[in-house]
Amino acid sequence: MNQPIIQLEHIYFYYGQQLILDDISLTVNPCDFVGLIGPNGSGKSTLLKIIVGLLQPARGRVRLFGSGQRNIGNLTRIGYVAQNAISFNQIFPATVEEIVLSGLTAALGYFRRPGKTERKLVQQTLQQVGIEHLSKCLIGELSGGQQQRAFIARALVAKPELLILDEPTVGIDAQAQENFYRLLSSLREQKGITLLMVSHDLSNISNHVTKLAYINKRLYFYGTPSEFWSDNTMGKLYGPVAQVPKGGAENV
């Protein structure tokens, strides 16, 4: 039997004296596509940072790929696209190829320069996400949807088994979002990549994920989208006049 990709066991986290995450436990299995939802300030981005090792929980344990040890081998099996990945200086002097090459730093080490093998891998990854023709363009010259694909390629170039995305559809148009979800479905179905994604666009993400996790400091729901929409689960979570959450960045 395959080991779970992520196991969170009674995770607590504080900023100063403020409780941000309160006893979060959940399991993500191979090839799951989990949508992490909840209101602003609910701790979703914080939870992602704990999973990838950018923050340490006050209590609880994170197991990745069946191991509780945080080692470089496990971390290189994870691709992470942060919330502000495309919110950068638009005149930043780097090409798409250079941005994607930087995703190999952990595998190469800081002192080994990329060679023909690495550059070929970059081109293959750019082809995989459909922007190989933009490899020599400056990253700031791309549209929001194209920049998003470039940063997805950066996360994919080291061939991760788990891809974590924090609000990746903010700031891109509806067609780019639909193309993006098609890309994720292809990665999951053809490459066997497990996906964990934060989103405020509940109506859209629930059409694509295999599971939804609703967090508001605590984990209030974890199950399939059909289970979420049944038995008035959404009404219980969002109130009697439930509104689909609007997009927007989360600060924690």
C-alpha positions as a printed NumPy array, in Angstrom:
array([[  0.   ,   0.   ,   0.   ],
       [  1.28 ,   3.484,  -0.919],
       [  2.336,   5.728,   1.938],
       [  0.406,   8.995,   2.411],
       [  2.106,  11.984,   0.82 ],
       [  1.251,  14.347,   3.707],
       [  0.209,  13.513,   7.259],
       [ -0.528,  16.415,   9.611],
       [ -0.943,  15.354,  13.222],
       [ -2.424,  17.85 ,  15.724],
       [ -0.734,  20.945,  14.292],
       [ -0.79 ,  24.132,  16.4  ],
       [  0.768,  27.439,  15.397],
       [  0.929,  30.892,  17.028],
       [  2.037,  34.32 ,  15.847],
       [  3.129,  35.766,  19.172],
       [  0.224,  35.056,  21.498],
       [ -2.326,  34.721,  18.682],
       [ -3.47 ,  31.195,  17.868],
       [ -3.429,  30.735,  14.083],
       [ -3.827,  26.958,  13.7  ],
       [ -5.683,  24.903,  16.274],
       [ -5.23 ,  21.117,  16.252],
       [ -5.12 ,  20.494,  12.47 ],
       [ -4.94 ,  16.853,  11.418],
       [ -5.402,  15.581,   7.871],
       [ -3.927,  13.112,   5.393],
       [ -3.232,  13.634,   1.683],
       [ -2.832,  10.438,  -0.329],
       [ -0.987,   9.862,  -3.627],
       [ -2.681,  11.53 ,  -6.628],
       [ -5.128,  13.478,  -4.455],
       [ -5.983,  16.997,  -5.593],
       [ -6.875,  18.824,  -2.383],
       [ -8.377,  22.31 ,  -2.416],
       [ -7.701,  24.263,   0.784],
       [-10.454,  26.817,   1.372],
       [-11.581,  29.201,   4.113],
       [-11.898,  32.931,   4.886],
       [ -9.067,  35.463,   4.875],
       [ -6.797,  35.09 ,   7.886],
       [ -7.855,  31.499,   8.52 ],
       [ -4.319,  30.085,   8.431],
       [ -4.273,  28.421,   5.004],
       [ -1.007,  29.952,   3.793],
       [  0.558,  29.373,   7.194],
       [ -0.323,  25.695,   6.948],
       [  1.35 ,  25.428,   3.535],
       [  4.502,  27.063,   4.923],
       [  4.554,  24.54 ,   7.76 ],
       [  4.251,  21.655,   5.29 ],
       [  7.199,  22.868,   3.177],
       [  9.309,  23.663,   6.254],
       [  9.312,  27.476,   6.082],
       [  7.62 ,  27.6  ,   9.502],
       [  7.736,  25.222,  12.443],
       [  4.57 ,  24.29 ,  14.349],
       [  4.336,  25.07 ,  18.045],
       [  3.041,  21.522,  18.552],
       [  2.227,  18.567,  16.38 ],
       [  4.018,  16.606,  13.684],
       [  4.338,  16.783,   9.9  ],
       [  5.083,  13.565,   8.039],
       [  6.034,  13.743,   4.361],
       [  6.182,  10.639,   2.185],
       [  5.859,   8.471,   5.276],
       [  8.755,  10.114,   7.124],
       [  8.752,  12.526,  10.057],
       [ 12.313,  13.607,   9.258],
       [ 12.822,  16.938,   7.466],
       [ 15.642,  16.082,   5.081],
       [ 16.713,  17.576,   1.771],
       [ 15.667,  14.413,  -0.045],
       [ 12.048,  14.802,   1.009],
       [ 11.981,  18.552,   0.389],
       [ 13.269,  18.157,  -3.19 ],
       [ 10.238,  15.946,  -3.841],
       [  8.018,  19.018,  -3.292],
       [  7.307,  21.844,  -5.732],
       [  6.002,  25.034,  -4.09 ],
       [  4.516,  28.111,  -5.752],
       [  4.099,  30.854,  -3.155],
       [  1.171,  33.263,  -2.992],
       [  3.186,  36.227,  -4.296],
       [  5.081,  34.319,  -7.012],
       [  4.024,  36.685,  -9.799],
       [  3.849,  39.81 ,  -7.603],
       [  7.348,  41.031,  -8.287],
       [  9.162,  43.866, -10.041],
       [  8.033,  43.647, -13.665],
       [ 11.42 ,  44.895, -14.905],
       [ 13.279,  42.11 , -13.081],
       [ 16.087,  41.242, -15.554],
       [ 15.609,  37.471, -15.848],
       [ 14.371,  35.37 , -18.729],
       [ 11.789,  32.624, -18.383],
       [ 14.563,  30.055, -18.883],
       [ 16.587,  31.587, -16.036],
       [ 13.563,  31.623, -13.714],
       [ 12.915,  27.927, -14.371],
       [ 16.61 ,  27.025, -14.06 ],
       [ 16.56 ,  28.5  , -10.553],
       [ 14.19 ,  25.685,  -9.598],
       [ 17.141,  23.293,  -9.897],
       [ 19.27 ,  25.089,  -7.283],
       [ 18.486,  22.578,  -4.526],
       [ 19.337,  19.641,  -6.768],
       [ 22.491,  21.215,  -8.235],
       [ 23.801,  23.013,  -5.169],
       [ 24.798,  26.668,  -5.15 ],
       [ 28.228,  26.192,  -6.728],
       [ 27.473,  23.94 ,  -9.697],
       [ 26.497,  25.696, -12.896],
       [ 23.699,  24.225, -15.017],
       [ 24.856,  22.429, -18.151],
       [ 23.271,  21.047, -21.311],
       [ 21.364,  18.381, -19.371],
       [ 19.731,  20.94 , -17.096],
       [ 18.904,  23.308, -19.96 ],
       [ 17.311,  20.467, -21.897],
       [ 15.245,  19.598, -18.823],
       [ 14.118,  23.236, -18.584],
       [ 12.979,  23.204, -22.225],
       [ 11.103,  19.947, -21.684],
       [  9.357,  21.418, -18.639],
       [  8.442,  24.619, -20.48 ],
       [  7.013,  22.471, -23.266],
       [  5.041,  20.531, -20.67 ],
       [  3.326,  23.743, -19.485],
       [  2.951,  25.135, -23.005],
       [  5.338,  28.118, -23.008],
       [  8.537,  26.721, -24.517],
       [  8.363,  29.478, -27.191],
       [  8.758,  32.093, -24.433],
       [ 11.972,  30.741, -22.918],
       [ 14.122,  33.731, -23.973],
       [ 11.531,  36.372, -23.025],
       [ 11.969,  38.483, -19.923],
       [  9.58 ,  37.281, -17.21 ],
       [  8.078,  40.782, -16.889],
       [  7.034,  40.762, -20.559],
       [  4.624,  37.852, -20.027],
       [  0.91 ,  38.032, -19.247],
       [ -0.297,  37.002, -15.801],
       [ -1.329,  33.565, -17.053],
       [  2.014,  33.05 , -18.794],
       [  3.95 ,  34.155, -15.699],
       [  1.916,  31.701, -13.671],
       [  2.924,  28.875, -16.019],
       [  6.56 ,  29.95 , -15.792],
       [  6.505,  29.65 , -12.008],
       [  4.671,  26.322, -12.264],
       [  7.499,  25.182, -14.562],
       [ 10.039,  26.378, -11.988],
       [  8.304,  24.199,  -9.389],
       [  8.072,  21.225, -11.78 ],
       [ 11.574,  21.225, -13.238],
       [ 13.014,  19.176, -10.35 ],
       [ 10.285,  16.551, -10.999],
       [  8.424,  16.778,  -7.663],
       [  5.898,  14.224,  -6.497],
       [  3.899,  16.879,  -4.625],
       [  2.971,  20.304,  -6.009],
       [  1.762,  22.949,  -3.529],
       [  0.162,  26.134,  -4.841],
       [ -0.916,  29.159,  -2.81 ],
       [ -3.625,  31.253,  -4.54 ],
       [ -2.253,  30.614,  -8.051],
       [ -5.334,  31.922,  -9.912],
       [ -5.421,  35.416,  -8.375],
       [ -5.024,  38.119, -11.019],
       [ -5.514,  35.989, -14.134],
       [ -8.549,  35.961, -16.414],
       [-11.213,  33.265, -16.653],
       [ -9.775,  31.61 , -19.78 ],
       [ -6.286,  31.471, -18.258],
       [ -7.793,  29.905, -15.133],
       [ -9.541,  27.208, -17.162],
       [ -6.322,  26.459, -19.047],
       [ -4.507,  26.324, -15.717],
       [ -6.899,  23.736, -14.289],
       [ -6.503,  21.649, -17.447],
       [ -2.749,  21.742, -16.903],
       [ -3.115,  20.587, -13.296],
       [ -5.438,  17.746, -14.327],
       [ -2.894,  16.651, -16.921],
       [ -0.059,  16.696, -14.356],
       [ -2.11 ,  14.597, -11.961],
       [ -3.426,  12.105, -14.491],
       [ -0.336,  11.685, -16.675],
       [  2.503,  12.334, -14.218],
       [  0.879,  11.083, -11.005],
       [  1.599,  14.358,  -9.175],
       [ -0.265,  15.013,  -5.927],
       [ -1.707,  18.54 ,  -5.67 ],
       [ -2.493,  20.793,  -2.714],
       [ -3.86 ,  24.213,  -3.59 ],
       [ -5.204,  27.219,  -1.659],
       [ -8.041,  29.073,  -3.37 ],
       [-10.855,  31.508,  -2.574],
       [-12.708,  30.578,  -5.766],
       [-14.848,  27.846,  -4.243],
       [-17.254,  27.481,  -7.157],
       [-14.378,  26.888,  -9.595],
       [-12.008,  24.787,  -7.531],
       [-14.742,  22.414,  -6.386],
       [-15.242,  21.37 , -10.021],
       [-11.658,  20.143, -10.274],
       [-10.399,  18.807,  -6.941],
       [-10.875,  15.35 ,  -5.436],
       [-11.143,  16.743,  -1.887],
       [-11.899,  20.026,  -0.14 ],
       [-10.474,  21.041,   3.241],
       [-12.206,  23.977,   4.953],
       [ -9.965,  25.659,   7.519],
       [-10.723,  28.563,   9.819],
       [ -7.98 ,  28.068,  12.404],
       [ -9.475,  24.608,  12.903],
       [-10.308,  21.989,  10.278],
       [-14.095,  22.058,   9.948],
       [-14.514,  19.899,   6.861],
       [-12.404,  17.425,   4.881],
       [-14.053,  15.363,   2.186],
       [-15.197,  15.278,  -1.425],
       [-16.806,  18.268,  -3.137],
       [-20.106,  16.39 ,  -3.369],
       [-20.033,  15.825,   0.397],
       [-19.273,  19.505,   0.904],
       [-22.259,  20.653,  -1.118],
       [-24.603,  18.089,   0.415],
       [-26.396,  18.327,   3.785],
       [-26.059,  22.121,   3.67 ],
       [-22.396,  21.878,   4.705],
       [-21.65 ,  25.173,   2.988],
       [-24.527,  26.869,   4.807],
       [-23.253,  25.613,   8.146],
       [-19.772,  26.971,   7.405],
       [-20.576,  30.265,   5.698],
       [-23.892,  31.109,   7.365],
       [-27.528,  30.816,   6.342],
       [-27.09 ,  33.168,   3.366],
       [-23.988,  31.496,   1.978],
       [-21.853,  33.44 ,  -0.444],
       [-19.135,  31.953,  -2.607],
       [-15.881,  33.451,  -1.242],
       [-14.356,  36.116,  -3.434],
       [-10.738,  36.034,  -4.594],
       [ -8.077,  37.904,  -2.715],
       [ -4.757,  37.443,  -1.004],
       [ -4.478,  36.019,   2.469],
       [ -1.98 ,  37.423,   4.907],
       [ -1.476,  34.369,   7.107]])
